Amino acid sequence: MAFYEEMAVMALEMIPEFGQPVTLIKTESGEYDPETGGESPGETLEQIAQGIMLDFTGQEFQSNSLIKQGDKKLKIAAQGLEWAPDLLNKIVVQGRVWSIIPPLKEINPAGTPILYELQVRS
C-alpha cells in the first residue's frame, strides 16, 4: 500500500474515534420530460461518512471574512466514500441540516484524497 493510501486509511480510523457519523445528501436533477414540458423529479442520494465537527478559531475569523457566527468546520474522511462532497450537497449531523459554504478543500497529496475540509452553515 502506498504512503498516501495508508494516510487515508489512518484518517478513516482516527475520525470515528474522535468524531461521529454524518450523512451527505446529494440531489440529482431530473431529465427533461417532453410530455409535461418540464423536468422529471430528481433522485436523492445519501451516504454515511465519518466526520469531526469543529468550531473555527479566533484567528480563522480574523483572516476569513466569509466565516459567520455559528459556522462550523467539518472534516470528513475521504476513504470509502462513493462520491466526493460538493457545494450543492447538504450535510446532516445529529439531526441538524447544514449547507456547504465555499471553499471546499480536498486534502489529496499525490492525487490520493485523504480528507475533505468543509465550512458548513445551518
N, CA, C and O of each residue as an XYZ file, in Angstrom:
488
protein
N       0.841     -1.165      0.000
C       0.000      0.000      0.000
C       0.896      1.242      0.000
O       1.864      1.313      0.757
N       0.574      2.202     -0.838
C       1.349      3.423     -0.955
C       1.170      4.275      0.309
O       0.195      4.122      1.046
N       2.128      5.169      0.540
C       2.126      6.009      1.734
C       0.828      6.790      1.886
O       0.239      6.791      2.967
N       0.367      7.457      0.827
C      -0.826      8.296      0.935
C      -2.086      7.474      1.101
O      -3.036      7.931      1.737
N      -2.120      6.277      0.548
C      -3.265      5.397      0.789
C      -3.309      4.980      2.259
O      -4.386      4.864      2.844
N      -2.123      4.753      2.856
C      -2.057      4.430      4.279
C      -2.554      5.603      5.117
O      -3.237      5.407      6.122
N      -2.208      6.825      4.702
C      -2.665      8.016      5.423
C      -4.187      8.137      5.340
O      -4.828      8.522      6.319
N      -4.776      7.813      4.180
C      -6.229      7.863      4.025
C      -6.901      6.855      4.955
O      -7.924      7.158      5.570
N      -6.331      5.668      5.056
C      -6.863      4.642      5.952
C      -6.736      5.105      7.404
O      -7.650      4.906      8.205
N      -5.601      5.723      7.740
C      -5.389      6.209      9.104
C      -6.407      7.296      9.456
O      -6.932      7.315     10.569
N      -6.686      8.198      8.514
C      -7.684      9.251      8.757
C      -9.047      8.625      9.010
O      -9.775      9.060      9.903
N      -9.398      7.601      8.226
C     -10.689      6.932      8.392
C     -10.770      6.229      9.741
O     -11.846      6.157     10.335
N      -9.642      5.708     10.236
C      -9.635      5.038     11.537
C      -9.704      6.036     12.691
O     -10.355      5.766     13.700
N      -9.037      7.190     12.552
C      -8.973      8.148     13.654
C     -10.236      9.001     13.778
O     -10.651      9.324     14.890
N     -10.842      9.364     12.667
C     -12.007     10.252     12.725
C     -13.167      9.629     13.502
O     -13.769     10.333     14.313
N     -13.520      8.352     13.309
C     -14.614      7.801     14.124
C     -14.296      7.796     15.620
O     -15.200      7.899     16.450
N     -13.016      7.676     15.959
C     -12.629      7.662     17.364
C     -12.955      9.001     18.034
O     -13.373      9.037     19.192
N     -12.763     10.089     17.304
C     -12.968     11.417     17.871
C     -14.185     12.138     17.287
O     -14.559     13.209     17.766
N     -14.796     11.562     16.265
C     -15.890     12.228     15.577
C     -17.191     11.468     15.655
O     -17.515     10.848     16.667
N     -17.943     11.530     14.544
C     -19.275     10.948     14.509
C     -19.688     10.689     13.063
O     -19.096     11.245     12.138
N     -20.701      9.847     12.866
C     -21.203      9.667     11.503
C     -21.961     10.905     11.039
O     -22.695     11.522     11.811
N     -21.777     11.257      9.785
C     -22.502     12.366      9.163
C     -23.107     11.850      7.857
O     -22.542     10.968      7.211
N     -24.243     12.399      7.479
C     -24.905     11.984      6.249
C     -24.732     13.064      5.201
O     -25.049     14.229      5.439
N     -24.227     12.674      4.036
C     -24.126     13.572      2.892
C     -25.329     13.301      2.006
O     -25.619     12.148      1.683
N     -26.033     14.358      1.609
C     -27.231     14.226      0.775
C     -26.992     14.974     -0.523
O     -26.682     16.165     -0.527
N     -27.141     14.254     -1.617
C     -26.939     14.831     -2.954
C     -28.232     14.648     -3.739
O     -28.757     13.539     -3.839
N     -28.734     15.739     -4.290
C     -29.941     15.679     -5.110
C     -29.538     15.866     -6.562
O     -29.002     16.907     -6.941
N     -29.802     14.847     -7.369
C     -29.501     14.928     -8.792
C     -30.749     15.409     -9.520
O     -31.860     14.952     -9.248
N     -30.550     16.323    -10.434
C     -31.704     16.856    -11.156
C     -32.258     15.806    -12.115
O     -31.541     14.929    -12.596
N     -33.558     15.926    -12.373
C     -34.215     15.005    -13.287
C     -33.962     15.384    -14.734
O     -33.336     16.404    -15.020
N     -34.448     14.564    -15.631
C     -34.282     14.815    -17.058
C     -35.505     15.551    -17.602
O     -36.569     15.562    -16.984
N     -35.336     16.146    -18.737
C     -36.435     16.855    -19.392
C     -37.506     15.856    -19.801
O     -37.203     14.820    -20.394
N     -38.765     16.168    -19.483
C     -39.901     15.319    -19.825
C     -40.723     16.047    -20.885
O     -41.391     17.031    -20.569
N     -40.688     15.582    -22.146
C     -41.407     16.276    -23.211
C     -42.931     16.258    -23.030
O     -43.618     17.140    -23.547
N     -43.465     15.276    -22.310
C     -44.912     15.204    -22.096
C     -45.409     16.336    -21.203
O     -46.477     16.901    -21.441
N     -44.626     16.665    -20.174
C     -45.041     17.731    -19.257
C     -44.408     19.073    -19.612
O     -44.839     20.122    -19.133
N     -43.381     19.026    -20.456
C     -42.682     20.249    -20.822
C     -41.759     20.748    -19.723
O     -41.258     21.870    -19.787
N     -41.538     19.924    -18.727
C     -40.673     20.313    -17.610
C     -39.704     19.207    -17.257
O     -39.487     18.269    -18.024
N     -39.139     19.338    -16.099
C     -38.159     18.385    -15.623
C     -38.838     17.318    -14.768
O     -39.700     17.631    -13.947
N     -38.452     16.064    -14.961
C     -38.979     14.994    -14.114
C     -38.303     15.087    -12.742
O     -37.222     15.663    -12.619
N     -38.932     14.526    -11.725
C     -38.333     14.607    -10.382
C     -36.935     13.997    -10.356
O     -36.666     12.983    -11.000
N     -36.067     14.634     -9.605
C     -34.698     14.147     -9.475
C     -34.588     13.042     -8.438
O     -35.569     12.667     -7.796
N     -33.387     12.535     -8.291
C     -33.118     11.457     -7.351
C     -32.278     12.002     -6.198
O     -31.363     12.798     -6.409
N     -32.594     11.568     -4.979
C     -31.826     11.970     -3.811
C     -30.964     10.803     -3.371
O     -31.464      9.706     -3.123
N     -29.654     11.051     -3.275
C     -28.698     10.028     -2.853
C     -28.149     10.402     -1.487
O     -27.920     11.576     -1.198
N     -27.940      9.394     -0.651
C     -27.367      9.622      0.662
C     -26.206      8.673      0.869
O     -26.210      7.543      0.381
N     -25.206      9.151      1.603
C     -24.128      8.275      2.025
C     -23.674      8.705      3.418
O     -23.716      9.884      3.771
N     -23.246      7.731      4.187
C     -22.765      7.996      5.537
C     -21.250      8.131      5.468
O     -20.563      7.312      4.858
N     -20.748      9.178      6.103
C     -19.309      9.413      6.181
C     -18.935      9.570      7.648
O     -19.804      9.715      8.507
N     -17.656      9.542      7.923
C     -17.159      9.777      9.272
C     -16.574     11.178      9.325
O     -15.727     11.528      8.503
N     -17.019     11.988     10.288
C     -16.562     13.366     10.326
C     -16.346     13.893     11.733
O     -16.814     13.325     12.719
N     -15.626     14.992     11.787
C     -15.383     15.719     13.028
C     -15.881     17.137     12.824
O     -15.451     17.820     11.894
N     -16.786     17.588     13.686
C     -17.320     18.943     13.628
C     -16.537     19.796     14.630
O     -16.450     19.464     15.812
N     -15.971     20.897     14.136
C     -15.144     21.770     14.958
C     -15.609     23.210     14.857
O     -16.237     23.598     13.872
N     -15.303     23.999     15.868
C     -15.526     25.434     15.814
C     -14.343     26.090     15.119
O     -13.227     25.572     15.162
N     -14.584     27.222     14.484
C     -13.490     27.993     13.919
C     -12.781     28.732     15.048
O     -13.404     29.096     16.045
N     -11.493     28.951     14.893
C     -10.709     29.674     15.899
C     -10.847     31.171     15.677
O     -11.294     31.609     14.616
N     -10.469     31.945     16.666
C     -10.481     33.396     16.541
C      -9.588     33.868     15.409
O      -9.927     34.817     14.703
N      -8.461     33.217     15.233
C      -7.534     33.563     14.151
C      -8.198     33.348     12.790
O      -8.022     34.156     11.878
N      -8.956     32.267     12.654
C      -9.642     31.998     11.387
C     -10.716     33.049     11.106
O     -10.898     33.456      9.958
N     -11.426     33.489     12.142
C     -12.423     34.550     11.971
C     -11.760     35.835     11.479
O     -12.310     36.528     10.623
N     -10.592     36.155     12.011
C      -9.893     37.379     11.627
C      -9.381     37.328     10.201
O      -9.385     38.341      9.502
N      -8.938     36.148      9.760
C      -8.319     36.048      8.436
C      -9.293     35.675      7.324
O      -8.908     35.685      6.155
N     -10.548     35.343      7.652
C     -11.501     34.921      6.629
C     -12.853     35.595      6.889
O     -13.568     35.229      7.822
N     -13.189     36.571      6.063
C     -14.434     37.317      6.264
C     -15.677     36.538      5.840
O     -16.793     37.009      6.061
N     -15.514     35.358      5.237
C     -16.670     34.557      4.819
C     -17.236     33.711      5.959
O     -18.321     33.145      5.827
N     -16.518     33.620      7.066
C     -16.990     32.845      8.205
C     -17.965     33.696      9.001
O     -17.657     34.828      9.376
N     -19.156     33.138      9.259
C     -20.167     33.837     10.062
C     -20.321     33.138     11.407
O     -19.950     31.976     11.569
N     -20.869     33.865     12.355
C     -21.132     33.293     13.670
C     -22.027     32.070     13.504
O     -23.046     32.135     12.817
N     -21.655     30.965     14.125
C     -22.433     29.735     14.029
C     -21.927     28.765     12.981
O     -22.308     27.595     12.996
N     -21.069     29.227     12.057
C     -20.477     28.317     11.071
C     -19.577     27.321     11.787
O     -19.018     27.618     12.843
N     -19.444     26.150     11.208
C     -18.590     25.101     11.757
C     -17.642     24.606     10.673
O     -17.889     24.767      9.478
N     -16.564     24.006     11.124
C     -15.614     23.340     10.238
C     -15.890     21.843     10.361
O     -15.923     21.307     11.469
N     -16.087     21.175      9.240
C     -16.361     19.741      9.238
C     -15.277     19.047      8.442
O     -15.066     19.346      7.266
N     -14.592     18.119      9.086
C     -13.562     17.323      8.412
C     -14.115     15.925      8.214
O     -14.563     15.278      9.161
N     -14.077     15.461      6.955
C     -14.643     14.164      6.591
C     -13.551     13.296      5.992
O     -12.798     13.745      5.128
N     -13.464     12.046      6.451
C     -12.510     11.092      5.887
C     -12.934     10.740      4.465
O     -14.103     10.444      4.216
N     -11.987     10.772      3.537
C     -12.291     10.505      2.129
C     -12.377      9.014      1.819
O     -13.090      8.611      0.900
N     -11.667      8.208      2.567
C     -11.616      6.768      2.315
C     -13.007      6.152      2.394
O     -13.716      6.348      3.382
N     -13.397      5.419      1.380
C     -14.658      4.689      1.395
C     -15.871      5.457      0.898
O     -16.964      4.893      0.841
N     -15.716      6.725      0.537
C     -16.860      7.475      0.031
C     -17.172      7.064     -1.406
O     -16.266      6.858     -2.213
N     -18.458      6.948     -1.717
C     -18.875      6.629     -3.087
C     -18.701      7.825     -4.002
O     -18.368      7.671     -5.177
N     -18.926      9.022     -3.465
C     -18.758     10.258     -4.223
C     -18.268     11.342     -3.276
O     -18.555     11.330     -2.079
N     -17.530     12.265     -3.839
C     -16.954     13.357     -3.051
C     -18.013     14.420     -2.763
O     -18.899     14.639     -3.589
N     -17.941     15.079     -1.615
C     -18.895     16.148     -1.337
C     -18.693     17.320     -2.295
O     -17.578     17.577     -2.749
N     -19.781     18.027     -2.597
C     -19.660     19.244     -3.395
C     -20.552     20.324     -2.789
O     -21.304     20.059     -1.850
N     -20.469     21.520     -3.317
C     -21.138     22.671     -2.721
C     -22.664     22.576     -2.736
O     -23.323     23.294     -1.983
N     -23.242     21.710     -3.572
C     -24.694     21.588     -3.641
C     -25.243     20.534     -2.685
O     -26.459     20.390     -2.555
N     -24.362     19.801     -2.017
C     -24.804     18.778     -1.066
C     -25.292     19.411      0.227
O     -24.944     20.545      0.556
N     -26.099     18.659      0.946
C     -26.494     19.009      2.308
C     -25.824     17.995      3.229
O     -25.537     16.866      2.831
N     -25.585     18.413      4.449
C     -24.959     17.558      5.449
C     -25.908     17.475      6.639
O     -26.440     18.492      7.085
N     -26.119     16.268      7.153
C     -26.939     16.098      8.350
C     -26.045     15.542      9.453
O     -25.446     14.476      9.317
N     -25.973     16.303     10.560
C     -25.196     15.892     11.730
C     -26.111     15.995     12.944
O     -26.617     17.072     13.259
N     -26.317     14.878     13.618
C     -27.187     14.800     14.792
C     -28.550     15.435     14.534
O     -29.067     16.170     15.376
N     -29.128     15.152     13.373
C     -30.463     15.615     13.024
C     -30.544     17.051     12.533
O     -31.629     17.516     12.186
N     -29.443     17.753     12.494
C     -29.423     19.149     12.042
C     -28.865     19.213     10.622
O     -27.850     18.587     10.316
N     -29.537     19.974      9.758
C     -29.138     20.070      8.344
C     -28.224     21.280      8.158
O     -28.512     22.376      8.638
N     -27.119     21.056      7.450
C     -26.121     22.082      7.191
C     -25.909     22.211      5.693
O     -26.007     21.228      4.958
N     -25.616     23.435      5.240
C     -25.237     23.696      3.849
C     -23.728     23.886      3.795
O     -23.119     24.361      4.753
N     -23.134     23.513      2.674
C     -21.695     23.691      2.489
C     -21.443     25.068      1.894
O     -22.068     25.459      0.909
N     -20.520     25.795      2.506
C     -20.157     27.139      2.089
C     -18.763     27.077      1.467
O     -17.887     26.402      2.008
N     -18.534     27.763      0.345
C     -17.178     27.754     -0.228
C     -16.178     28.387      0.740
O     -16.559     29.275      1.502
N     -14.952     27.973      0.736
C     -14.349     26.974     -0.140
C     -14.457     25.565      0.436
O     -14.504     25.381      1.652
N     -14.494     24.602     -0.430
C     -14.463     23.200     -0.054
C     -13.045     22.724     -0.362
O     -12.597     22.824     -1.504
N     -12.341     22.212      0.634
C     -10.950     21.800      0.445
C     -10.847     20.279      0.406
O     -11.439     19.577      1.226
N     -10.092     19.796     -0.553
C      -9.785     18.370     -0.627
C      -8.299     18.220     -0.355
O      -7.471     18.761     -1.088
N      -7.961     17.490      0.691
C      -6.561     17.219      1.003
C      -6.199     15.954      0.226
O      -6.659     14.859      0.549
N      -5.372     16.123     -0.796
C      -5.063     14.983     -1.669
C      -3.615     15.010     -2.164
O      -3.371     15.256     -3.346
N      -2.667     14.763     -1.280
C      -1.285     14.713     -1.744
C      -1.104     13.581     -2.754
O      -1.591     12.468     -2.553
N      -0.417     13.875     -3.809
C      -0.132     12.895     -4.866
C      -1.404     12.334     -5.489
O      -1.391     11.226     -6.025
N      -2.519     13.093     -5.424
C      -3.751     12.671     -6.087
C      -4.577     11.653     -5.328
O      -5.554     11.141     -5.873
N      -4.224     11.340     -4.093
C      -4.991     10.400     -3.286
C      -5.787     11.174     -2.244
O      -5.198     11.675     -1.286
N      -7.118     11.290     -2.397
C      -7.917     12.020     -1.407
C      -7.807     11.372     -0.027
O      -7.995     10.164      0.122
N      -7.500     12.187      0.973
C      -7.385     11.717      2.350
C      -8.501     12.300      3.203
O      -9.089     11.608      4.033
N      -8.787     13.588      2.988
C      -9.678     14.302      3.869
C     -10.357     15.432      3.103
O      -9.752     16.046      2.225
N     -11.608     15.702      3.438
C     -12.322     16.870      2.922
C     -12.555     17.810      4.096
O     -13.004     17.382      5.159
N     -12.251     19.081      3.907
C     -12.494     20.082      4.940
C     -13.552     21.044      4.416
O     -13.355     21.708      3.398
N     -14.680     21.110      5.125
C     -15.821     21.896      4.682
C     -16.149     22.980      5.695
O     -15.970     22.791      6.898
N     -16.623     24.099      5.210
C     -17.242     25.096      6.073
C     -18.740     24.893      5.897
O     -19.254     24.935      4.779
N     -19.442     24.670      7.014
C     -20.876     24.397      6.942
C     -21.649     25.425      7.746
O     -21.159     25.973      8.733
N     -22.883     25.672      7.291
C     -23.744     26.667      7.924
C     -25.145     26.084      8.051
O     -25.664     25.478      7.114
N     -25.753     26.276      9.222
C     -27.089     25.756      9.456
C     -28.126     26.810      9.148
O     -29.323     26.558      9.286
